[in-house]
Amino acid sequence: MNTQVVVTADGSHSVYNAEVGHHYHSVYGAVQESQRVYIELGLQHAFDTIEGAVRVFEMGFGTGLNALMTLREAIRYNRPVEYVAVEPYPLPSDDARQLNYDDLLHTFWLGDVHDAPWDVPTAVTPYMMLTKYQTPLEYLPTIGPFDVVYYDAFPPEGQPELWTQEIFEKVASMMRPGGFLTTYCSKTYVQHNLRAAGFTVEKHSGPARKREVIRAVLK
């Protein structure tokens, strides 16, 4: 896999995937984007509305940033999280070792989430049970139900097959009624496909250089 670690505008790293032609995170701030889209609109909203442990599914484990930030919040809120992620093309270990997220976030677990074995539930800490599946989402058996979905696939220009009504219907089948999906992509046809798959689409203000992002609630 042809990848390169890059520095984004907030000082945090992202990775450029030359085969897809896109970055794993916003070049205007990787941590800032994850904080707004997945932590504030996703995880923290779940903590506010759901009692007990929260079940999170991530489409696109990638750099491990979303998992790391979720673990940090789980500890901060004293709320256990069951975290399941799919990633058909894991980041090369040399790239993963370069990422500066632990330094920026004052955490200690980035290596642990990357080193967790595939297809096996692993207790990263008492606050996170992590299971990573190395398979395309299309071939993932139906699992769940999940409270929150972080939809962090490459953009439609790079992977159009991951933004269809059919793929969102598969994701919906893995969620509880009233669960919600958050994503950085607010393209009109993506909103249409989410609605067609049974979601109510909410538009929210985005991070830097992003006017709006989406939280979609399953009916």
PyMOL commands that set and color helices and strands:
alter all, ss='L'
color gray80, all
select helices_A, chain A and resi 30-49+65-77+93-98+101-105+110-115+137-139+160-162+165-173+188-196
alter helices_A, ss='H'
color red, helices_A
select strands_A, chain A and resi 3-7+13-17+22-23+54-59+81-86+122-125+128-133+146-151+175-183+199-205+212-218
alter strands_A, ss='S'
color yellow, strands_A
deselect
rebuild
show_as cartoon
